[in-house]
């Protein structure tokens, strides 16, 4: 169940109830692709230090390794990983896009060559639902096709129709499994507004627990992404959670919340941290720069994370340049803390009716290099 608690123009704050706890929205879901966040960050770190609300895991990767049946036999992802909060699993549909050179799409589903050992893997809507059922996540995503941008209109139109057929098959399989997991449908349509709107209207009629916008942040300019979100949002059910998949930078999150989105995920905070790119309220700090070699300041003097309260930029840069594993952990901890704190501030400002000022103050600052 999803309840709106405050709105300011299109921006929304709400509460999404799940079997493993409530999710305050807007929220950022921390990406633990294979059941762990890269950078040696544990489930206990997420719970105790990072203000994490939701962990996101990858259906395809967990199916390949260690195997969804093994996870099921270990009591599901919550017992297997130690994370006791809400979990969302994607459907494997993004691999239709990301493994384009290793797959073949048909009406029945998609045949992959495993990125691990080249073994043949078939996944369709039914297989995706069964795998996610075995994983035991709270929120599961429909199996869809994410097309590249740009793509020919005729292909995108046909892909949208297939994605809808696959969604209906997901619903039917989930009913057969007698699962209580919340199924989110995914809107597709490339960068064509008419296809996006028509597809959103079509899947909204199915009255699912939530809806996502997929197929963006895959190489198109951010202005194109915002244009599509702005066009689709009015046709998304008002009292259902809205999820923009695979997005994005802090500035992207601020703008998308302004446009009415509730949920986000992205590997960016952890991936960028591992390469020394840190997000702060003043902009992006690149620790690789020599100017930080003797800098006694924390990454962000205003940040309360365990990294910023204990270590200097100089020390963290030394760890990074020396290839010390501790660097990855400390830097990932900071970036995830920053993202989750940013979402917390957005929720507070929407509740107070001051989000427009907060947006204007930070949207052009957070993504700039300092």
C-alpha positions in Angstrom: 0.0 0.0 0.0 1.2 3.5 -0.9 0.0 6.7 0.8 0.9 10.2 -0.2 1.8 12.4 2.9 2.6 15.7 1.2 2.9 17.3 -2.2 4.4 20.5 -3.6 3.4 21.0 -7.2 4.5 17.7 -8.9 6.9 16.7 -6.1 5.6 14.1 -3.7 6.4 12.6 -0.3 4.8 9.3 0.7 5.0 6.0 2.5 5.2 2.6 0.7 4.4 -0.3 3.0 6.2 -3.6 2.5 6.4 -6.9 4.6 9.9 -5.8 5.7 9.2 -2.2 6.7 7.9 1.1 5.4 9.8 3.0 2.7 9.7 6.8 3.0 9.6 8.4 -0.5 11.2 9.9 -2.4 14.0 7.3 -1.8 17.2 6.0 -3.4 17.6 2.3 -3.5 21.2 1.1 -2.8 22.3 -1.3 -5.5 23.7 -4.6 -4.3 23.8 -6.4 -7.7 24.9 -9.8 -6.5 23.6 -9.4 -2.9 26.4 -7.1 -1.9 27.4 -3.5 -2.5 30.8 -3.3 -4.2 33.3 -1.7 -1.9 33.0 -4.0 1.1 29.8 -2.4 2.5 27.8 -4.9 4.5 24.1 -5.1 5.3 24.9 -3.9 8.8 26.6 -0.9 7.4 23.5 0.0 5.4 21.3 -0.4 8.4 23.5 1.2 11.1 25.3 4.0 9.3 24.0 4.8 5.8 20.3 5.4 6.4 19.5 2.8 3.7 15.8 2.1 3.2 15.9 -0.4 0.3 18.4 -2.8 -1.1 18.2 -3.6 -4.8 19.5 -6.9 -6.2 19.8 -8.2 -9.8 17.7 -11.2 -10.9 19.9 -12.2 -13.8 23.2 -12.1 -11.8 21.8 -14.0 -8.8 20.3 -16.6 -11.1 23.7 -17.1 -12.7 25.6 -17.1 -9.4 25.0 -18.5 -6.8 21.6 -19.6 -8.2 18.1 -18.5 -7.2 17.2 -22.0 -5.9 20.2 -21.9 -3.6 19.1 -18.5 -2.3 15.6 -19.9 -1.8 17.0 -22.9 0.2 19.0 -20.5 2.3 15.8 -18.7 3.3 15.6 -16.0 0.6 17.7 -12.8 0.1 16.9 -11.4 3.6 18.4 -14.4 5.4 21.1 -15.0 2.8 22.4 -11.4 2.9 21.6 -10.4 6.4 19.6 -7.3 5.2 16.3 -7.2 7.0 14.8 -4.2 5.3 12.8 -4.0 2.0 14.4 -5.6 -1.1 13.5 -4.8 -4.7 14.7 -7.2 -7.5 14.8 -6.2 -11.1 13.6 -8.6 -13.7 16.6 -9.4 -15.8 15.0 -7.3 -18.5 17.9 -4.8 -18.4 20.2 -7.5 -19.6 18.2 -7.6 -22.8 19.9 -4.2 -23.3 23.2 -4.5 -21.6 24.1 -8.0 -23.0 22.9 -7.1 -26.5 25.8 -9.0 -28.1 25.1 -12.1 -26.1 21.3 -12.5 -26.5 18.5 -13.3 -28.9 15.0 -11.9 -28.4 11.8 -13.9 -29.3 8.2 -13.7 -28.2 8.8 -16.5 -25.7 11.6 -14.6 -24.0 15.3 -14.0 -24.4 18.3 -16.4 -24.7 21.5 -15.2 -23.1 25.0 -16.3 -23.2 26.2 -16.1 -19.5 28.7 -13.4 -19.0 30.4 -15.8 -16.5 31.0 -18.9 -18.5 29.1 -18.5 -21.8 26.5 -21.1 -20.8 23.1 -20.7 -22.6 20.4 -19.1 -20.4 16.7 -18.7 -21.3 14.6 -16.1 -19.5 11.1 -15.1 -20.2 8.3 -13.6 -18.1 7.5 -16.8 -16.4 11.2 -17.6 -15.6 11.8 -14.1 -14.3 8.8 -14.4 -11.9 9.9 -17.8 -10.6 13.4 -16.6 -10.0 12.3 -13.5 -8.2 9.8 -15.6 -6.2 12.7 -17.8 -5.1 14.7 -14.8 -4.2 11.9 -13.7 -1.9 12.1 -9.9 -2.5 9.3 -7.6 -1.4 9.0 -5.7 -4.8 9.6 -7.4 -8.1 9.8 -6.0 -11.6 8.1 -7.2 -14.7 10.2 -8.7 -17.5 10.5 -6.1 -20.2 12.7 -5.1 -23.2 14.9 -2.0 -22.7 15.7 -0.7 -26.2 18.7 1.5 -27.1 18.3 5.2 -27.7 17.8 6.2 -30.4 16.0 3.3 -32.1 13.6 3.2 -35.0 10.0 4.1 -34.3 8.6 0.9 -35.7 10.9 -1.3 -33.6 10.1 0.6 -30.4 6.4 0.4 -31.1 6.6 -3.3 -31.6 8.8 -3.6 -28.5 6.2 -1.8 -26.4 3.5 -4.2 -27.5 5.7 -7.2 -26.6 6.5 -5.6 -23.2 2.8 -5.4 -22.5 2.2 -9.0 -23.5 5.1 -10.0 -21.3 3.7 -8.0 -18.4 0.4 -9.9 -18.6 2.3 -13.2 -18.6 4.2 -12.0 -15.5 0.9 -11.3 -13.7 -0.5 -14.7 -14.7 2.6 -16.5 -13.5 2.7 -14.6 -10.2 -1.0 -15.5 -9.6 -0.1 -19.2 -10.3 2.7 -19.0 -7.8 0.2 -17.5 -5.2 2.9 -14.8 -4.5 2.2 -11.8 -2.4 5.1 -9.9 -3.8 4.4 -6.4 -5.2 4.8 -6.4 -9.0 5.7 -3.2 -10.7 5.1 -2.7 -14.4 7.6 -0.9 -16.6 6.9 1.8 -19.1 8.9 1.7 -22.3 8.8 3.7 -25.6 12.3 5.0 -26.2 12.3 8.8 -26.6 9.0 8.9 -28.5 6.5 10.8 -26.4 3.4 9.3 -28.1 4.6 5.8 -27.6 5.5 6.5 -24.0 2.2 8.0 -23.1 0.2 5.3 -24.9 2.2 2.5 -23.2 1.8 4.1 -19.8 -2.0 4.4 -20.3 -2.1 0.8 -21.3 -0.3 -0.7 -18.4 -1.9 1.7 -15.9 -5.2 0.1 -16.7 -3.8 -3.2 -15.2 -3.9 -1.6 -11.7 -0.5 -2.9 -10.5 1.0 -2.1 -7.1 3.5 0.3 -8.7 4.9 1.6 -12.0 8.4 2.3 -13.3 9.8 4.3 -16.2 12.5 2.2 -17.9 14.7 2.6 -20.9 16.1 6.0 -19.9 19.6 7.0 -18.7 21.0 4.7 -21.4 23.0 7.3 -23.3 20.5 10.0 -24.2 21.1 13.6 -23.0 19.6 14.4 -19.6 17.2 16.9 -21.3 15.7 14.1 -23.3 15.2 12.1 -20.1 13.5 15.0 -18.4 11.3 15.6 -21.4 10.0 12.0 -21.4 9.5 11.9 -17.6 7.5 15.1 -17.8 5.3 13.7 -20.6 4.7 10.3 -18.9 4.2 11.4 -15.3 0.6 12.9 -15.8 -0.5 9.4 -17.0 1.0 7.5 -14.0 -1.5 6.5 -11.4 -1.5 9.2 -8.7 -1.7 6.8 -5.7 0.9 4.3 -6.8 4.7 4.6 -6.3 6.6 5.8 -9.4 10.1 4.5 -10.0 12.7 6.0 -12.5 15.1 3.1 -13.2 18.8 3.5 -13.3 19.0 7.2 -12.4 21.3 8.9 -11.6 23.4 11.9 -10.5 22.3 14.0 -7.5 21.1 16.7 -9.9 19.1 14.1 -11.9 17.4 13.0 -8.6 16.5 16.5 -7.7 15.0 17.3 -11.1 13.1 14.0 -11.3 11.6 14.4 -7.9 10.5 17.9 -9.0 8.8 16.1 -11.9 6.9 13.7 -9.6 9.1 10.6 -9.3 9.3 8.6 -6.0 12.0 5.9 -6.3 15.4 5.7 -7.9 18.4 3.3 -8.2 21.8 3.7 -9.7 25.3 2.2 -9.4 26.8 5.7 -9.8 27.5 6.5 -6.1 29.3 3.2 -5.5 31.0 3.0 -8.9 32.2 6.6 -8.9 33.4 6.3 -5.3 35.7 3.4 -6.2 37.3 5.7 -8.8 37.8 8.6 -6.4 34.8 10.7 -7.4 32.9 11.9 -4.3 29.6 13.7 -4.1 29.3 16.7 -1.8 27.0 19.6 -1.2 29.5 21.8 -3.0 29.9 19.6 -6.0 31.9 16.6 -7.1 35.4 16.1 -5.6 37.9 14.1 -7.6 40.4 12.8 -5.1 42.8 11.9 -7.9 43.7 15.5 -8.2 47.1 16.4 -6.8 45.7 19.4 -5.0 44.2 17.1 -2.4 47.5 15.5 -1.5 48.0 17.6 1.6 44.4 18.6 2.2 43.5 18.2 5.8 39.7 18.7 5.3 37.2 15.9 5.1 35.6 15.1 1.8 32.7 17.3 2.8 33.0 19.5 5.9 29.2 19.4 6.4 28.9 15.6 6.1 28.2 13.5 9.2 29.2 10.1 7.7 31.8 8.0 9.4 34.4 8.7 6.7 34.1 12.5 6.8 34.1 12.6 10.6 37.4 10.6 10.8 39.6 11.0 7.8 41.1 13.8 5.7 41.1 14.1 1.9 44.9 13.7 2.0 44.7 10.3 3.8 41.9 9.0 1.6 43.8 10.1 -1.5 46.8 8.2 -0.3 44.7 5.1 0.2 43.2 5.4 -3.2 46.5 6.0 -5.1 48.1 3.2 -3.1 45.4 0.7 -4.2 44.4 0.0 -0.6 41.1 -1.8 -0.3 40.2 0.4 2.6 39.9 3.3 0.2 37.0 1.7 -1.7 35.1 1.0 1.5 35.5 4.4 3.0 34.7 6.3 -0.2 31.6 4.1 -1.1 30.3 4.6 2.5 30.5 8.4 2.0 28.8 8.5 -1.4 25.9 6.2 -0.3 25.5 8.3 2.9 25.4 11.4 0.8 22.7 10.0 -1.6 20.5 8.7 1.3 20.9 12.0 3.1 20.0 14.0 0.0 16.7 12.0 -0.3 16.0 12.6 3.4 16.4 16.4 2.8 14.1 16.2 -0.2 11.4 14.5 1.9 11.7 17.1 4.6 11.5 20.0 2.2 8.4 18.6 0.4 6.7 18.1 3.8 7.6 21.7 4.7 6.5 23.2 1.4 10.0 24.5 0.6 11.2 22.0 -2.0 11.2 24.5 -4.8 13.7 26.7 -2.9 15.8 23.6 -2.1 15.8 22.5 -5.7 16.8 25.9 -7.0 19.6 26.1 -4.5 21.2 22.8 -5.4 20.2 21.5 -8.8 23.0 23.3 -10.7 25.6 22.8 -7.9 25.6 19.1 -7.0 26.8 17.8 -10.3 29.5 20.4 -11.0 33.2 19.6 -10.5 35.0 21.4 -7.7 
